[in-house]
Amino acid sequence: MNVSEQLLMVYCTCPDHDAAIKMANSIIDAELAGCINIVPGLTSIYRWQGKRQQGTEELLLIKTTSGVYPALQQFIVTEHAYELPEIIAVPIEVGLSEYLDWVRGSCTVSHNK
């Protein structure tokens, strides 16, 4: 594993708590992330198929590495309830080095290709 590998925070919304828990557990079990926080109670307003929509969702905050990201993205696309899931990754610039090292070590090396 490359210790200098970029860490990412991936945002992914889920339609409800059960879907969020299922997705988070599946991602962790697949060793595609070190930690996932679930933020409940989001109200999302968006345009879908030409119409304004509004609904409640839960947000996954997924901590992973750039090497694992392609496998994580494919996993979410395949397993997600939405036709077009929100998947947005942003770099983690700084943080407690011991925590960041732990995240790196929690993502399966076999995904880092």
Residue pairs with C-beta under 8 A, 6 or more apart in sequence:
1 104
1 105
1 109
1 112
2 67
2 112
3 101
3 104
5 65
5 66
5 67
5 104
5 112
6 65
6 66
6 91
6 92
7 63
7 64
7 65
7 66
7 91
7 92
7 95
7 100
7 103
7 104
8 63
8 64
8 65
8 66
8 69
8 89
8 90
8 91
8 92
9 61
9 62
9 63
9 89
9 90
9 91
9 92
10 33
10 60
10 61
10 62
10 63
10 64
10 69
10 72
10 87
10 88
10 89
11 59
11 60
11 61
11 62
11 86
11 87
11 88
11 89
11 90
12 23
12 59
12 60
12 62
12 76
12 80
12 85
12 86
12 87
12 88
13 42
13 44
13 57
13 58
13 59
13 60
13 82
13 85
13 86
14 20
14 23
14 57
14 58
14 59
14 60
14 80
14 81
15 55
15 57
15 58
15 81
15 82
16 56
16 57
16 58
17 38
17 40
17 58
19 58
19 81
20 38
20 40
20 58
20 60
21 38
23 60
23 76
23 79
23 80
24 36
24 38
24 60
24 62
26 75
26 79
27 33
27 36
27 60
27 62
27 72
27 75
27 76
28 36
30 75
30 108
31 106
31 107
31 108
31 111
32 64
32 68
32 71
32 72
32 75
32 107
32 108
32 111
33 62
33 63
33 64
33 68
33 72
33 103
33 106
33 107
34 63
34 64
34 102
34 103
34 104
34 105
34 106
34 107
35 62
35 63
35 103
35 106
36 60
36 61
36 62
36 63
37 60
37 61
38 58
38 59
38 60
38 61
39 58
39 59
39 60
39 61
40 58
41 56
41 58
42 56
42 57
42 58
42 59
43 54
43 55
43 56
43 57
44 53
44 54
44 55
44 56
44 57
45 52
45 53
45 54
46 52
46 53
46 54
47 53
62 72
63 92
63 103
64 72
64 103
64 107
65 103
65 104
65 107
65 112
67 107
67 111
67 112
67 113
68 107
68 108
68 111
68 112
69 89
71 111
72 111
73 87
73 89
76 85
76 87
77 85
77 87
92 100
